[in-house]
Structures are given as structure tokens and as C-alpha cells.
Amino acid sequence: MIRSNRMAALTVLALLTCGSVAAQAAQKLSLHEAEQIAVQNHPQIQAATDMASAAKDQVTQARSAYYPTAYGSVTAADAENNSRIAAGALNNPIIYERYANGFTVNQLVTDFGRTHELVKSSNLHAQAEQENVVTTRADVLLGVDKAYFAVQKAQAVLNVAQETVKDRQLVADQVGELEKNKIKSGLDLSFANVDLAQAQLLLVQAQNDIEASYVQLSAALGYGDLRTFELAEEPVPPAPSANFSDLLQQALKDRPELIGLRLDADSAHSYATAERDLSFPTVTAIGSAGLTPVGADQLAPRYAAAGVNVNIPIFNGHLFGALRSEANSRAKADDQYLRDLQNQIVRGVRTAWLNSNSAFQRLAITDQLLKNATDASDLAEARYKLGLSSIIELSQAQLNLTQAELESASSKFDYQTQLSVLKYQLGQLQ
């Protein structure tokens, strides 16, 4: 039993040693460098940037109504003598044999503010898409921070697991020798082997967790394959600000998704105004000129004309009224979405602030817990060697020490993760 346990531990340690050698060749990476890689490489940021570019083009599309449109025409026609279009319309145009070329220019004179509101709406939407780029970047950076500290936490847990296996292997070996010499019972050896097996299970799980954390970090950086890194330790920041009110006001002012939704709500209201303006007249001017080098005698060798057209909506089956009502309803819905997002931000900031303060307090508590557990484990081991206590007391002390080591190893990275979440909630993670 002792030999098999020792071989299992050595096998696990050999695998970890190989992983350690591979890690030495891994790329060195700081948190700032990881964030820069994600900003440049992550597809979500690239997609958001492309959508913002598309929204800018929509502004140009809406603004194009201010400018004249010009097009050239080439027309040739052959017709029977005295041909007229006699069916299909309430007119009687004569068709002349001809070949002509020319150009036509159309210019909007006024549509009583509709184009202005459409341009304003599209411009506000383009600004909202720019804020969406910032929001997407913040989402990606939060994912990078979480994955970065998760890797470091998994590495710290792995270190604890390695030391735990070595320590419990040593105890199992010692108890095994004492059992051979009839100084300790087989029950003591069984307890020592159970503790060793638990430590080995912890080690296997820790190894799996660190591999999984590298998968998450690679994905957060925008890579499609698994990559490992040698991560730099980040200094532990000071405690979060105690003034929650100021933090909340900062979040309501700086959160990019809130800014973007405000812009989208304003855009929706401008679009609703533009839909209202559909009911107003539209005034356009048109001019056309050209040459008729070949044609019937009735046609002059050149032509030119200009005019003004006024379209006054009278009735179209309540289409314009329905469009206006729809746009107003959508604008009201955006106002409610904005209010809901503000409520979510208030809850998110408060929760992140509380979690950050709790994680900061755990730093000192876990350090004290580790010190007390270490003292208790040393004392329990000394008492057991002197025959003053049972293996159960030693086993419990070792278990408490392992838990304290895990808590102490994890608390720093948990606090740094919670601070990143708080920065995200405040709109600082950009």
C-alpha cells in the first residue's frame, strides 16, 4: 500500500514537473499586455468597430437628401407614324422617332424638417454605436482580467496541492514505518493513507483547473487555440473607496452602455419626429437639358426645361399615422429600457462594491487563519509523535491547514477579480 501510494504521488509530481518545464518556455505576459492583446485581437471588438463604421455610413446616407441628384440619359425610339400610347394610363403621349441624350438634376427644396430629423437620428445612433465599441471593449477586458487572475489562482492552488501531497506522503511513510515496528496501529496507517489519497485528488483537480483556466484565458485574448503563458504577479491594490454615493454617480455618468442607450433613445425620438413630418408637403426642383441630333421634324435639335414640384399628402390608408405611432411607441420603449438599465447599474455597483470590500477583509482574515492553522498542525504533529493524541486529531489539523492554505492562496486573486468587476461597473475598465 505504501509503495503504491508513493508511486502514484511520484507519477503526479513527474507530470507536474513536465508542465512546469513547459511553462518556463511559455510567453511572459503582464495584465496590461494581456489586455492590449485582447483589444487588438478579439473578434467581438472588431465586429463592434465594423458596426460603428456602418452606422457612420448611415449618417452619410441620410444627409445625401440635402444634395442634388444628377443622372444622364440616352434614349432612342422607333415608332409607327402617328403612334400614341392609347392604353394603360390617363394620358395620350405621342411617340416620335428619335435619338437623344441629356441629363437631369433633382434638388430637394424642403421637406419641412424630415431630412433634418433623419440626419439627427442617424448621427445619434452612430454615436451610440461608438459607445457600443467601448462597452464591448470593457466586456472583453473584464473577461481577460477574470481569466488572468483565475490562472494565477489555479496556479496557487496547484502549489498548495503539491506541498500537501509531499507533506502527507511523508506522514504516511512515517506512520507506515511505525506500524511495521508495532508502535502505531493499522488504523493510524489507514487514516494517513486516506489523507494522502485526498491530497492526491486535490492535486489532480488542481492540475485540471489550471489547464481549464488557460483555455478561458486563450479565449478571452481572442485566440482560437490553447496557449499557455507565464503570468506576472500584479500588486494588490488598496481597499475600495468607502464613499459609495460618489462611486454610484461616477457609474451613472461613465458607463458606456448607459451613454449609448441614452443616445439611442434620443435617436428614436428624432426618428419619431421625422415620421411625423411625413405628413408635411415636399418641395423639389427639377431641371433637364440635352440634344436631339436625330429625330422627327417636330423635335428641336436641343431641349431644356425646369420646374418645381410640390407633393401634398392627402390620404394613403393611414400609413403615415401608423408609422408615426410605431416610432413613438419604440421611442417610449427605449426610455423604459434606459430606466431599467439605470436600475441594473445601481444594483451592479452596490453588489460589486460590497463584494470588493468583503474580499479585501478576507485578505487579513485568511492570513491569520493560515497562521493559526499552521501552529495547530505543528502542535498536533508534535503531540502525535509523542503519543499524546490520536491520528484523528492530526488528520483534522492537516485538513484545516490545507483549507487555510487554499483560502490564503485564493484570497488575493479573488480580491483582484472583484476589483476588476467593480471597475467594470464604474465604467473605468476601458
N, C-alpha and C positions, 0 to 999 in steps of 0.2 A: 504493500500500500504506500509506504513512504517513498519507495523508488519510483512508482508510477506517478505520484504527486509531483516529485522533483522533476521528472522528465516532462510532465505537462507544463510546469512552470518555466522550465528552460526553453521549451518549444515556443511558448508565448513570448518570452523575452527575446528569443532569436528573431522572431517575426518583427517585434518592435524595434530591434536594433537595425534590421534591414530598412524598416520605414524611416528610422532616424537618419540613416546614411542617405536615403533618397531625399529626405527633407533638406539635408545640407546642400544638395545641388539645386534646390528649388529657388525660384526667383525671390529676392528680398523685396518686401513691399511694406510701405507705411500706410496708415489710414488715408492720408491725403493723396498719396499716389493711387490707391485703390479707387478713391472717389473720382479722380481725374480720368482713370481708365474707363470707368463706367459711363461718365459723361460723354466721352468721345466714342464709345463703342456700343452702348446699349441700344438695341433696336427700338425700344419704346420712345426714347428721346429723339431718335432720328425720325420716327413716324410723327411725333408731335410737332417737330420742326417743319416737316413737309406739310402738315395740315395748316400750320400758321402761314406758310408761304402760299398755300392755296387760298386762304382767307384774304390775304393781301390782293391776290388777283381778282377776287370778287369785288373789292373796292374799285378797282380799275374798270371792271365790267359795269358797275352801277354808274360810275362817273362818265362813261362813254356817251351817255344820253345827252350830255351837255354839248357835245361836239357834232359838227355836221357829218353826214354820211354822203359819200360820193361814189358813184359807180358808172362804168362805161357800158355802152350798149352797141351792138352791131345787129342790124335787122335786115333781112331780105324776105321778100314776099312775092309770090306769083299768084295771080287770080284771074278768073274769067272776067270778061267785060261786064261792067256794071254789077259786079258781085257785092253783095251786102250780107252781113250776118243777120239773118232774119229770125232765128230761134235761139232760145236759151237765155235771153235777157231782155230787159225793157229798154232796149236801145236799137239803133239802126245804123251801125257804122259802115262806112264804105271802105272796101279793101282796095288799095291802089298797088299796082305792081311797083316795086321799088327796091333799092338798096340804100341803106342809110347807116350812119354811125354818129355817136354823140355821147354826152354824159349828162348825168342828173345829180343834183345836190339837194339833200333834205336837211333842214335845220329845225330843231325844236325851239320854239319861241318861249313858251311857258306851259307848264302843266300844273301851275298854282301850288308848287311846293312838293309834289310827289317825288320827283327825282332827288330833290334835296334830302328828303327823309330817307329815301332808299340808300343814298350815299352815306348818310349819317349812321344808319343801321348797320350797313356792311362794314363801316370803319370801326364801329364799336365792337362788332363781332370779331374783326381781325385783331383788335387789342385783347379781346378775351382769349383768343387762340394763343396769343403770345404769353398770356398768363398761364395757359394750359401747359405750355412748354416748361415754364418754371415749376408748375405743380408736378408734372411728370418727372422732372429732374429731381425734385425733392423726394418723390416716391422711390425713385431708383437709389438715391443716396441713403435713404433710410434703410432700404434693403441691403445695401453694401455695409453700412455700419452694423446692422444686426448680424449679418453673416460673418463679418470680420471678427466681432467680439465672440460670436458663437464658436469660431475656430479656436480662438485663444482659450475660451472656457473649456472646450473639449480637450485641448492640449494639457491644460492644468489638471483636469480630472484624470487624464491618462497618466500624468506624472504621479498623482496620488495613488492610482491603481497599481502602478509599477512598484512603488515603495511598499504598498500594503502587501502585495504578493511576496516580496522579498522578506518583509518582517514576519509574516505569518508562516512562510516556509521555514524560516529559522526557528520559530517557536515549535512548529510541527516536528522538525528534526530533533530538537532538544527533548521534547516530550517523548518522541519515539525512542531515543536512547535511554531516557529514564524508565520507560515502560519495559525495555529489554532487561534492565537491571532490577526490575521489580520494585522500583522506587515510586513510580506512578502507575495508575491503573489503566486498563484498556479504554475505560470511559474517557479519561483525560485525552488519550490519543485520538479517540473518535471526535471529541469536541474540537481539538486542534485541526484535524483534517477537514471537518465541516467548515471551520473558519477559513482555512486555506482555499477550499473549493469556492466559497462565497467571494473571496478576493479575486480568484481567477475568473469567475463570472463577471465581476465588476470590470476586470481588465479587458475581457472580450467585448463587453458592451461599450467601454470607453474607446476601444480601437474602432469599432463600427461607427460610433458617434463622430469621431474626428474625420473619418472618410466621408460620412454624410454631410458634415459641415463644410468640407471642401467642395462638395457638389453644389451646395447652396451658394457658396462664395463665387464659384466659377459662373453660375447662372446670373448672380447679381452683377457681375462685371460684364455681362453680355456675351460670354463665351458659350459655344455650343458643346464643348468637350470639357473633360475634367482636368483641372490644373491645380497644382499644389504650390504653396508659397511659404516663405519664411517671413512671418509677420512681425513687425516691430512693436514693442510694447509702447502703449500710449500712457502718458502721465495721468494719474487720477485727478479729475477736476475737483474744484471746491464744491461745497454744498450749494444746492439751488437757491435762488433768491427767495427770501421769506415773504416778499410782497406779492401776493397772488393777484391783487387787483391790477397792478401795473403789468404783470405778465399777460393777463387776460386782455387788457386794452391793446397791448402790442400784437397779440394774436389776431384780434379783430381788425387791426389795421394792416398787418403784413401778410396774412395767409393768402397765397396766390390764388387758390381756388375760390376764395371768397371775393377777391378782387375781380376775378374772371366772371363769376356768376353775376356780380353787380353790373359789369359791362354787358353781359348777355341780356340781363333784364332791361337795361336801358335800350339795348338794340331792339328788343322785342317791342318796347313801347314806341320807338321810332318807326318800326315796320308797321305797327297798328295805325299810326298816323298816316303813313304812306297809303295804306289800304283805304283809309277814309278819303284820301284825296283822289281816289279813282272816280268819285262822283263829280269831280270838277271838270270843266272843259279842258281840252288840249289844243294848243295853237301851234301849228307848224308852218314853215315856209318851204317852198319847193321851187327849184329852177332847173330848166332843161335846155340844152342847146346842142346843135350838131349840123351835119352836112348830109345832103341827099344828092350824091353825084349821079345816080341813075334812078329814074322814076318816071311816073306818068306826067303828062303836061300840066296837070292841075297842081303838082307839087313844086314848091320853090326849091332852089338849089341849097338853101340853108334854112334852119329854123331856130327859134329861140322863144322861150316863154317863162314866165314866173308867176307865182300865185301864193296865196295864203289860205290855209285850210283850218277851220275850227270844228272840232268834234265835240258835241254836247251830249253826254249820256242821258238817255231818257228812260229806257226800260230794257233790261236784259235778264228777266226771270229772277230778280232778286240776287243775282250773282255778286254784285259789289257789296251789298249789305251782308251777305253770308261771309265773304272774305274779310270784311271789317270785323264782324262778330268773332270769327275764328281767331284773328290776330289779337283782338282784345283779350280773349279767353287765354290764349297762350301767354300773353304778357302778364296776366294776373297769376297764372300758374308759376311763371318764373319768379314772381315776387314771393310766392309761398315757398318755393324751393330755396330761395335766398334766406328766408326766415328760418327754415328748417336747418340749413347748413350752419347758420349762426348758432343755433341751439346745440348742434352737434359739436361745434368748435368749443363752446363753453364747457360742455361735458368732457371733451377730449383733453382740453388744457388742464382742467381740475384733476382728472384721473392721472394724467402724466405727471403733474406736479406732486400729487400725493405719492405715487409710485417712486418717483425720484427721491423724495425725502425719506421714504421708508428704506429704499436701497442704500442711501447714504448712512442711515443709522445702523444698518446691518453690518457695515464695514467694521465699526468698533466692536460690535457685539460678537461677531464671528471671530475676530482676533482674540477676544477674551475667552470665548468658548474653546478655541483651539488650545490656548494656554492651559486652561483648566483640564481639558480632556487629556492633554499630554502629561500633565502632572499626575492625573488619576491613573493613566495607563502605566506610567513608570512605577507608581506605588503598587498597583495591582500585580505587575510583573514581579516586583521585589517580594511582595507577600507570598506570591505563588511559589517562588523559588525557595522561600524559607519554610514552606509548608503551612503557612498561616491562613491560606484561603484556598478555595476550590477553583477548578478550571472555569467554572461558570462565571465567577467574578472577573477573571482575566479576560474571558471571551467578551463579556459585556463591556469591559473597559476598552478593549481593542475596537469593538464595534462603534462605541461612542467616539473614539479617536478618529476612526475613518470618516464618520459622518461630519465631525468637526473640520477635518481637513478638506473634505469636499465642499462644505459650506464656505470655508475661508478662501479656497481656490476660486470658487464661483462668484463670490460676492462682489469683487472688484469689477468683473466683466458684466455682471448683472447691472451694476450701478451705471457703468458707461453706456450700456444699451438703453437704460431708462432715460439717461440724459439726452441721447440721440432722439428718442421718441419725444421728449419734451421740446427739444429744439425744432423738431418737425412740426409739432403742434403750435409753436410760436411763430412759425414761418421763417425760422433762421437757417434751416437746412436747405440751402440753395447753391 
